[in-house]
Amino acid sequence: MSRSAALLVLALALTACGTTAGGGEKQEITVWLMKDTATDDFVTRFETEFERDHGNLDLKIQIQEWNGITQKVTSALASTDPPDVIEVGNTQVAQYVASKGVADLTSKTAELKGEDWIPGLAEPGAVDGKQFGIPFYAATRVVIYRKDLFEAANVTPPKTREEWLAATRKLDQGDQQGIYLPGQNWYTLSGFVWDEGGDLAQQDNGSWKGSLNTPEALAGMDFYKQLQALGDGPKDSDEAKPQQTDVVAGGKVAQFVAVPGAAKLVVKANPELKDKIGFFPIPGRTAEQPGAVFTGGSDLIIPLASRRQEGAYEVVKALAGEKWQVELAKAMNYVPNRKTLATQVTGDPGTEAMAKGAVNGRATPNSPNWAAVEARNPIKEFQTAVLTGADPKAAAAKADEVITQALNSGK
């Protein structure tokens, strides 16, 4: 080989390694974060400080759109050179793990303070006893209420379900709705079912079975029915039809269930309500613990085919660590991934209420086929049937058939 050819080969090799001007090698780590997960300022500061603290790593954060992301992630996991870290929805982890393309991070849970993770992120990130998804951030529903209407009715934010019913009855008077609760708000129903010790589906010997036709789930639906009757919410639609924030903005609703950010939409539609809105966690069966809530949010995964496993883990460790968890929660009004970090999220009443409720957060059944259930969503059909007079057990059995078939499809 000639001297010039040898120099060219060397130059190409150094370029591929990301060689710095000082001669040190830099490894490029590609991270996919979802749109609106973090502010531009957060992303920029994280990149700068991470690279400062990890001089051998060059971070490339790429923002992804939610639309079409499932197929994009599936394809990436099947490729030979995927991104090194991917943010995924917490309830999607099992689906991606089924592809056999996600790294097992069980050995890292102790270092990442896994014993302190909020369950609604940790549980769906674990499949067959192994931890594949590392909790990133969470958001839960709370009760958003009119402080002036509560005061006029001489009621205070309740701590238990029975107190909640009693307060809502006092608030439900004349043309004022005690609560606006659409008949198909299945996320809220799920919390009541979990509080009773039930679930939407259960796994036994590798097979899934819908479990709405159980005493626990039926008790949760019975409470939902009692609460829903204390307002004029439609029995056959969800929060989007009509948009519940528009209904609340009309000024005749004492409370509704939503993520805290929904309050901003109410105030935008009716600025007169700006200083009249408060928040409290969904009440539980006892005052000692708030009600169970569906936990939305994201986990971080590392593709098994990533050729930069150590660098990828350093990114996950940083993003899941205390400093950046608190920073992200404050920037985006999220709940941090650890229960003990919730106390550091102060100053925003909605986020504080959400953080209190998140300690009792849950997620949908951890099946790779859960998306097939939501595609038709027999849970909504079950709710409408019960609210319009159908026999609860018969309606639950019908929904269970659909859930069971969907969760066991492909077997």
N, C-alpha and C positions, 0 to 999 in steps of 0.2 A: 504493500500500500504506500502511495506517495505521501510525503509530509503534508501537502495541502489537503489530501483526502482524509488523512488521519485527524487533522485539525477540524475539518468539517464534521466528522463523526462525533468528535468530542463536543463540539459546539451544540450539535443537535441533542446529544445526551444531556448536557447541562440545561438546555432549554426545557426539555421534557421534565426535568426534576424541579423546575422553577428556581433555579439558582439565583441567589441574591447577588448584588454588586460586590459584597464582601466575600463571596465565595461559598457561603453557607447554603445548603439545600433547603428549599421550602416545598412542603407538600400541600397541594391544593385540595381543600375540603369543600365539597359542594353540599349546600343545605337547601332543602325546599321548605319554605314557610308559606302558609296560606294567606291569601289576601285579607287584610283587615285584622290579622292576628295581632299585629304590633304596629306602632307608629313608625314613620320613617326615621324619626329621631332615635327611637329605641334600637332599631336595626343598625343604624350608623354607629351609635355608641358601643353596641355589643361587638360589632366587627372590629372597631378600633381597639377596644380594650382587650378583646380575646387575642388578637394578633400581637398586641404588646406583651401579653403574658405568655404567649406560645410562639416564640420567635421562629420556630421551624414550620409553622402552619400558615397557609394563605387561605382565608375564608372567602367563599363565594356564596352569598345568600341570594337565592332566586325565589321570587314571589309567584305563587301559583293561584290560578282561579279555581273556585270550588266546582264550577260547572265542568263536568267531564273528568274530574280528578280521579275517580275510582278506576277507570280504565287506564288512565295515565300512570297511576301508581302500580297497578297490576302489571303493566308492560315494563315499567322500570325494574320491578323486582325480578322479572324474567330475563332481563338483559345481562350482559356480561360486564357492563360498566355503568351501574346505576349511580344516582346521587348517593352521598355518604350518609346523610341524615334526612329523614322525611317526617314532616308533621302530618299526622292523620287524625281523623275523628276518633274519639275514644271507643265508640261502638263499632268501628270498622276494623279494629285490630285483628279480631278473630278471623275475619274474612281474608285479610292479607296473610296471616299466619298459615292459613290452609293452603296457600300457594307454595309453602316450604321455602320461601325466599326471604324470611325475616330472621335476623340474628337473635339468639337466645341470650338475654342479659341477666338471667337469674343470679349469676355470681356477683353482679354489681349492685344488687338491691340494698345490701347492708351499707355500702359506702354512700349510696344515694339517699339514705335515711328512709328506706322503704317502709319501716314500721310506723312511720308518721304520715304516710301518704293518705289523702282522702280516698275513701273506698270507691267513690263513683268514677275515679280515674284508674286506680290501681287494679280493681277487679276485672274490668273489661280488657286491661292490658295483659292479663295473665290467661294462658290457655294450657289446659292439661297440667296445671301445677307449675308451669314455667312462665317467667316474666319476659315478655317480648316488647311490650309498650311501656315506656317510661312516662309517668304523668307530667304534663306540661302546664296546663291551666284549666280552670273550670268556670262554669257559669250555671247558676241554678235559678229556679223561679222563687219569687217571694210574694207576699201579699202587699199590693200597693193600695194605699187607702187615703181617703179624704179626711184630713185632721179636723177640719171644721165640722164635718157631718158627724164624726165620732163624738166630738165635744158636745154638739147640740143634742145628741142622743144619750149623753152621759155614759159613754162606754170607752174603754181603753183597749189598746191592742191585746188580744187574748193570748194565753200561753197554752191552753189545751183545746182539743177539738170541741168539747162540750161548751166551754166558754165561747168558742168561735161561733157555734150555732146560736147560743143565747144572745150574743152581741149582734149577730146578723139579723136575728128576728126583730130586735129593737130598731135596727137601721132600715128594715124593709117596711116602709110606711108611705101611704099615698102613692104619688108617682115616682117616688124614690126607690131605687133598687138596693136591697141590702147587699147584694153582690151581683156582679155580672160574670156568669160562668157558663160558657157555651156547652152544649150537651156532649160535644165530642173532644173535649180537652183531655185526651188520654194520658198526657204526661202527668197531669195533676191526679187523675184517677190512679195511676201507677203508684204514686206515693202513698195513697190511702191503702192500697192493696198490700204494699210492703210493710206499712205500719201494723197491719193485722197479722203479719207473719206469712203472707202468701207471696205469689209471684205470677208473672204473665205466662211463664212456661217453665217446666222443670226437666232436667235431664236424668235419665236412669239407664245404666248399662249401655251408654253410647247413643241412645235414642232420646229424642225430645218429645214432650207432650204438652199441649196447651193446658193451663191450670186455672182458668177463670171459673170453672165449675167446681170450686172448692169453697168450704165455709169461710176461709180467710178472704179470698178474692170477692166473694159475694157480700161479705161484711163491708169491705172497702167500697164497693159499688153502692151499697145501701147508704153509707154516709155521704157519698157524692150526690146521690139523689136528694137527700135531705137538704144539703147545702145549695144545690142548683135550683131548688124550688123557691129559694128566698130572693129570687131575681127574675128577670124576664129574658134570660139568655135563650137562644134557639136550641131546641132539642136535637136538631138534625144537621148541625154544622159545627165547625170549629172556630178558632179565634180569628180566622181570616175572612169569614163570611157571615156577617160583615166584619170589617176590621174593628176589633174590640177597643182599640185606643180611640177610634172615632166615636164609638158609643159612649165611652167614659168621658170624653171631652164635652159631651152634651151637658154635663153638669148634674146628672141625676143618678149617678152610680156611686155608692159609698166605698166599694173596694173591688179589686179584681186580682187575678193571679197571673203573673208574667215576670220576665226578667226585668231588673231595675231600669234598664234603658228604655223600656216602654213608657215610663213616666215622662221622658223628654218629648216623646211623640204626642202625648196628651197635652202637655203644656204648649207645644208648638201649635196645635190645633185650637187651643183655648188658653191664651196667655194669662187670663184672669185666675187660673188655677196654680200659677207659679209657686206661691208660698203655702199652698194648701195641701200638698201631697207628702205622705210619709210612707214608711216601709216597716214591715215586721216579718220574721220567718214564718213559714207555714206551720201552724200549731200541730203538736203531736198528741198522742193519747194521754200523756202525762206532762206536767210542767217541767220535768227534769231534762227532757230532750225534745228538740223541735221535730216536726214531722219529717218523714222520709221524703226526699225530693229526687226527681230525675236530674242527673248531673250531665250536662252537655259540656263539651270541651275537647281538648286534644291530647294525644300522647305523641311521643317521639319514638321512631323506630330506626334501626340501622339495617339496611339491606344486607343479606348474607353474602352477596356477591361483591360488596364494596371491597376494594383492595387497600383501603385505608382505615381499617377497623379501629386502630388505636386513636388516630386523630378524630375519627367520627365520635368515639366515646368521649373524648375530651370536650367536644361541642355539647353533647348531651349532658354531661356532668355540669358544665357551666350553666346551660339554660335551665336545668332542673335544680340548680343550687340556690341557696338562700338569697344571695345578692340580686341575681337577675329575676328570680321569682317575685320578689317584693317590688322590684322596679317595674316589671311587666304588669303586675296587679294594680299598681298605682296609676300607670299610664293608661290602662285599658279598662279599669274597674272590673277586673277579674278576681277570682278566688285563687290564691296560690295552691300549689300541689300538696302542701303539707298542712296538717291541722294546726300545728303550733305557729305557723307563719300567719295565720288568719288574724292574730292579734295585732300584727304590724300594719294591717290595712285599715287605717282609720281616716276620718275626715269626710267620707262620703256615706251617708246613711243607707243608701241602697246597697252598696257594696258590703257594708258592715252586716246588714241583715242577711245578705246572700252568704257571707262567710260563716255566719252562725249556723245557717241551715245546711251548709255543705258538709259538715261533719257527719251528717246522717244521710249523705247522698248515695244514690244507687244508679245503676245503668240497666239497660235492657238485657235480656238473656244473652249470654256470651256464645252465640252461635254464628258461624260464618254465613248462615242463611237468613239471619234476622231481617235483612233488607227485603227479602221476599215477603215477609209478614207485613212490613210497612207499606209495601207496594199496593196491597189491597186494604190493609188495616181493618181486620175484623173486630178489633177492640172498639173502634168507633161505631161500628154497626151494632155491637153488643150494647154500648152505652145508649144509643138512640132507641133501641128496642126496649130496654128497661125503662127509660124515661117516658116512653109513650105507652106503657101499660103491659108489655109482654112479660111472661113468666121469667124471672131472672135466671133460674136454673136452666131452662130450655134455651134461652138466648146465649147463656154462657157455654153450654154444650155445643151449640152450633158454631160459635166462634172458636172453641177449642179444636174442632175438627179442621178448620182452615189453618190454624196456627200449627197444629201437628203435621199436617201434610206439607206445609211450606218449609218447616224446619228440618224435615227428614227427606226432602227432595234431593235426588242425586245419589241416594244410598242404594 
